[in-house]
Amino acid sequence: MSLWKGQILSAEKFWQEFSQQTEWTLPPLNHEILFSCLEKMRMQLQDKSSLQKKILGEISQIVPASEVQSSLQALIDFISPIHLRTKMRRELGTDFPFELRRISPRENHFECWFPLGTLVHMTPSNSPMLNIFALIEGLLSGNVNLLKLSRKDTALAEIFFAELVGLDDSHQLKNYIYIHKVSSKSVEDLKRFLSVADVVSAWGNEESLASIKNLIPASARLVEWGHKISVAYITKSQMKNSEVARQLAKEICLNEQQSCSSPQVVYLETEDPQALQAWASLFAPILDEISDQQAFPDLAPAEQAEITVQCEQMRLAEALDEGKLIQSPRYDWRLLIENNSGLRASPLFRTLWIKPLTRSKILPVLSPLKKYLQTIGLAATKLETIDLLPLFYRVGFLRINPIGKMTDSYTGEPHDGLYALSQFCKKVSFTDDFGLSDYVSLEMIERSQQ
């Protein structure tokens, strides 16, 4: 099903309406309308309402049972007006981003942010709540929003935003939200969907992002959120710290390493292969204990095949004395110990590379891959941290968190080194030569006339 101005439609009816709509750009969405609706929604989701039951039913289809309640809470927290006002203030620098304001009392120049117009979101299917979060960011930026869903997506986004629009007494919000499933294999449908875009926010690998560039209008801005790799780094002083190992094990089991900020490799500050083996011997029983507490998901054939290939390659490396495979007897986790420091992507699903990396080799080993690096989970002393932070930023990491908090985020945090809201807007200016020198903002003129 699809969502068109608050109404649930069939795919055929959606395309009919799409073809008939000639004007997509609207004035910036009034934030007070958005915040009022989201607060009503938040209150209903906190209570045992029919809406909560409906949303929980959709969430349970896309996350493990153990994560359903935490996913609901993440949604409730995200849509809080307090959270969103803080996010807007940090990313756009003001509570009133669309208000044309004088930039200095001594000058007659005014500036403000302004939405680009029509924003198309193309989100990945491995983060089930992201499409809702992304569209709300689009609403914060004042744009008209079109959300492209994949065939794998459930009806969560359509249900959520249909309910949200129903809470709007002004009947304005519905004009800023359109949701439709479009197969990426149907190039014509995808190009048609993208044809109205002034800005496209797309998540994917290099190949998929390159294909999107060829489909969007020449005038549209493409905001790319590419695939990233995150790693953990444990200094020599922390290698015997069992609590660090426990926190890392939790990171690996959380969300099956599906987040870009989940660790795929753990680097140990050593050159000694025996030290890698010793640490793995400490880590394996801890990982086994934590993994046993969480049900392992059913894997698609391609996912299982990739894990099998990696394990067989490691068995070959083991025969050549170049590494070692440690695997759970339940086959729900595996450690790939390799003496080579080169960064390697994990097949995920509780699969971790264990590699050596001394400080002197951090720059030469990781710098060539800086465009792919996102988060580093660090276990170090205070003085070691001070020494390592600038080094990791030089290499290309964008986030440095303690091990155990790699996937945590805070309100207004940049994503992949960028503020999303500013990417969806433009900065506009006005120079006054019309006798408006008594006013701080042009909105003051409107209010004084009223």
N, C-alpha and C positions, 0 to 999 in steps of 0.2 A: 504494500500500500504506500501511498504518497501523501504528503501534506501540502496543501495549497491554500494560503490565507486562512489557516485555522481549520480547514475542512479536510477530512480524510477522503482521498480520491483513488480511483484505479489508475494504473500506469497510462492507459489510453486517454483517460480524461485529463490527466496531468499534462500530457503533451498537447492536447487540444487547447487548454488554457495557456500554456506556455507560448504557443504559436500566436495566440490572439493578443498577448500582452506586448505593447509597443514601447512603453516607458517603464524603466526599472529604477531609475535614480530617484530618491526621495530626500527630503530635508533630514538632517541628523536626528536619530531617534532620541526622544526625550528620556533621559536617564531615570527620572522620577517614575515614569510609567513602568519602565523595566524593573526597577527596584521594588516597587509596590507589588507587582505580580510575583516576583521571585520570593518575596517575604511571605506572601500568602501560600505559595507552593511549599516553601520550607516548613511552615507551620503544619501543613497537612501531612507532609512526609514524616514529621516527627511524631505525629499521632497515629494510632492504629486505625487509619482511615481506609476507605476503599481505594483511594489513590495510592497510598503506601503499599497496599496489597498488590495492586496492579503493577507498580514499578518493581517491587520485589520479585514478582513472577517473571518479569522480563530479565532482570539482573541474574536470576538463578539459572537462566539458560546459557549464560555466557561466562560465568565465573564459578569456581569450585564452591561447594556449599559452605566451606569454612570461611570464604571471603565475601559472602553475600551481604552480611550486615555491615562489614567494614566498607564495602563499596557504596552501600546506601548512605552511610555516615559521611563518606568522602563527598558524595553528591550534595548532601545537606550543608556541609561546611562550605563547599565551593560557591553555592548560590546565595550565601548570606550577603545581604547588602553591605554589611560592615567589611567583609572580606573583599568584595568587589570594589567598594569605594577606595580602600587602601591600595588595591591593585591598580586602579585607574590613576590614583595620585602618584604612585611610584613610577608607573610606566609613561604617563603623559604629563606629570609634573603639576597637576592641578585637579581640583574637584569639578571644575567647569571647563573642560577642554575645548568645547565648541563656542565659548563666549569670547568674542573679539575684544581683547583688552590692550590698553596702552602698556608698552613694555618698559617705559621710563617716564616719570613725571616731567622730565625736561625735554622730552621728544614727542613729536606728533605721529609716531608710528605705532600701529596696532598689529597684534598677531594672535592667531589661535590655531588649534588643530581642526581639521575638517575631514570627514570620511571620503574615501576614494570613490564610493558609489555602490557598486554591486560586488560582493565578495563571495567567491565560490570556495567551499571547503572540500578537500579530498583527504580524508583521514584513514589511517591504517586500521585493519580489523583486529590487530593484536592488543589493542587498548580499548576495551569495551565502553568506557565512559568518555573517551576523548572526543567523540563527535559532539556530545552534549556540551562539554567544556569549551570546545572550539567555537561552536555556534554562539554561545553566550559571550565569548570574547568578541566575536563579530558584532553582536548587538551592542556591547560596550563601546566599540569603535564607531557606532552610529550608522553602519552600513546596512544595506539590504543583503540578506544572507541566503545563499543556496547551498544546501548540504547534499553532497553526492554520497550515497550509501552503496556498499557492495552487496552482492547476492548473499554473502555470509552474515550480514548484519541482521539483527532481530528488529522488531518494531519498537524498541525502547525509545529511540529519538523521536519518532513520529508521535508516540503516545505522550511523552514528556512535553513536547512543545504544543501539541493540541490542547493538553490540559492547561498549560501556561497561558496560551492565547485566550482560553475560556475565562481566565481570571481578570482579563483586561476590560475595565468598564469604558475606557476611551475608544476601544475598537481600532486602535492604531497599530498595536504590536503585530497583528496578523499580517500586515503588509510588508514586514521585514523578514519573514521566515518562509522558506520553501524547501521541502525535503523530497528526494526522489532516489530510487535505486537505478543506477546506470552501470551496466557491465563495462568494465575496462576493455573487454574484447570487442565491444561494439563501437568502433571508431567514430562512425557517423553520429550515433546518439551522444557520445561523449563530447565530440566537437560542437554539437548543437547546444548541449548543456553549458559548455564553457563560452559560447559565443557572446553571452551577455555580460561577461566578467570585466570589471575594471581592475580587479586584483584576485589572484588565485593563491590560496594557501594549501600547499600539497606536501604530503608525507610519502616518502618512498626511497627506493634505491636509485643509483645514478641512472640506470637504464629507464626506469619508469618516469623519472623527472625529466629526462631528455625528451621522451616521447610527449610529455605534457607540454613542454615548451613549443613543440611543433603544432599543437592544437589550439593554443590560446590566441586571442586577438593580439595583433602586434602592439597595440597600445596598452595592454594589460600588464600589471606588475606581477611577477611570480615570486612568491615567498616560499622558499624551499626549506623543508625540514627533513634532511637526509638521514639515512641510517647511520647510527653512531655506535662505537664500541667503548665500553667502560671496563676498568680493571681495578684491582686492589693492589696496594703496595705495602708490604710489611718490612719494617727495618729490622736489622739484626737484633736490636735490643728487645723487640716484641715477638720474636719467633717462637718463644716458649710460653707466650701468654695464652692460656687456654680460653680466656674470655674473648679475646680477639678472634680466635678460631670459632668459637660459638656464634659470635655475631656474624661472621662471614658465612657460616653454614645457613643461618636464617636468611641472609641476603640471597643465597643461591636457591633456596626452596621457595622464596616469595615470588609469586607470579610466574614461576617456572623460567625465570630470567628473561621474561618477555619485554621488560622495559629497557629503553636505551641506557638507563643508568644502572642496570643490573651488572654485576661482575661476570665477565667471561674468562678472565685470566687473573691469577694471583701471582704477583712478582715478589720474590723473596730477595732480600739484600744479601746475596751470597754468590760465590762462584763454584761452590762445592756441591757436586751431585749428591753426595751423601747427606748433606744438610737438607736438600729437597726431600729425600726419602724419609729423613727423620721427622720433618715437619708434616709430611703426608701421613705418617704413622700416628702422629698426634691428632691430626685433623679428621681422619677417616672415621673413627668411632663416634666422634661428635656429630659429624654430618649424618652418619647412619642413624643416630638417636633422633635427631631433629627431622630427618626425612621420613622416618617411620611414623611420625605423628601426623603426617599430612598425606592424604591419598594421592597416588601418582596418576596423572591423567592418561586417558587412552590416546595414543599417538597416531597421527595419520601415517600411511605407509611411507611417504616421502620423508617425514620427520624421523621415523624409526630407521629408515635406510641410511640417512646421513649419520646418525649416531653409530650404527653398525660399521660403516666405512671408517669413521674416525677411530673406533676401537680396534679394528683389524690393522689399520696402519700403525697404531701404537704398539700392537703385539709384534709387528715386524721390527719396529724401532727397538723394542725390548730385546729381540734376538740379536740385534747389532750393538747392544749395550748403549743405546742412545736415549733411552727413556724407559718408562714403566707405566703399566695400566693397573689401577686399583678400581675394582668394580663391586658394587653391592651384590650380595647373593640374591637379593630381590630384584635386581636390575633397575632400581629406581634412582641410582646416582652413579657417577663414575668420575675418577680423577685421572687426568692425562698428564703425567710427569715427563717433561722434556728438558733436556740439558741445553737446548738452544733458546736464546733469549727473544727471538723474533716474535712479534705479536701475531697471534692466530685467533680467528673467530671461533667461538664455541658453537656446537650444534644445539646448545641450550638444554632445557629440561634436566637441570641438575647435573650439568657437565661442566667441569672446571679444569682449565689448563693450569699447571703449576710450573713456573719457570724462574730461572735465576736472572737477577738484574742488579748489578752494583751501581752506585750513584754515578760513577765515571762513565757508564755506558748508557745512561738514561737518554741523553741528547742524541747520540748517534743511532740508537736503536729505534726510538719512537718518533723523532722529528719528521722523518719522511712520510709518516702516516698522520700528521697533525689534523688534516681535514676530517678524519674519521673519529677523532678522540672526543669523548664528552666528559665523563665523570671518573675521578679516581677516588677510591676509598682508601684512606690512609690510616695506618697504625704506626705511630711514632711518638717519641718523647716531645716535650715542648720545644726544646732547642733544635731537635732534628726537624720538626715541623717548620720552624722559622727558616731553616736552611733549604728545605725541600720545596716550599711553596713557589718561589720565583722560578725554580728549575722546571717544575711541572707546568707552570703557565707558559714558559718559553717553548716547551715541547708542543703545546697545543691543547692541553686539557682546559675545559671551560668551567668545571665545577670540581671542588675538592671538599669532600665530606669525610667524617670519621667512618671507618668500617662499622656497619650496623645501621648507618643512616644514609646510604648511597642513594636510595630511591626517595628519600624525604625531600620535601620542597617547602618554601615559605612564600607567603603572599607577595606577589610582585616580583618573584625571582625571574631573571632572564632565562629564556629557553634557547639552548644551543648558542648562547652569547648574544641573543637579541631579545628586545621587548616586542612581543607580538602586536600589542595595540598600536605602537608607533609605525609598525610595518603596514598596518591596515589603514593608515591615515596619511594626510599630507599637511604640511605647515603652510598656512596662508597668511598674507599680510595686507595692511591697508595704511596708506599715508594720508593723513588728514590735511586738507586745504579748504575745508568746508565750514570752518567755525565751530568745531566740536571740541575745542580745547578745555572745556569745563568738565569733561566726562572721562571717567576711568575706563569705561567699556561702552560699546554701542548698545548693549542691552539696557544700560542705565537710561538711555534716551527713550527707549521703548517704554520702560516702566514709568518714567516721569510723565510721558504723554498720556499714559493710561490713567 
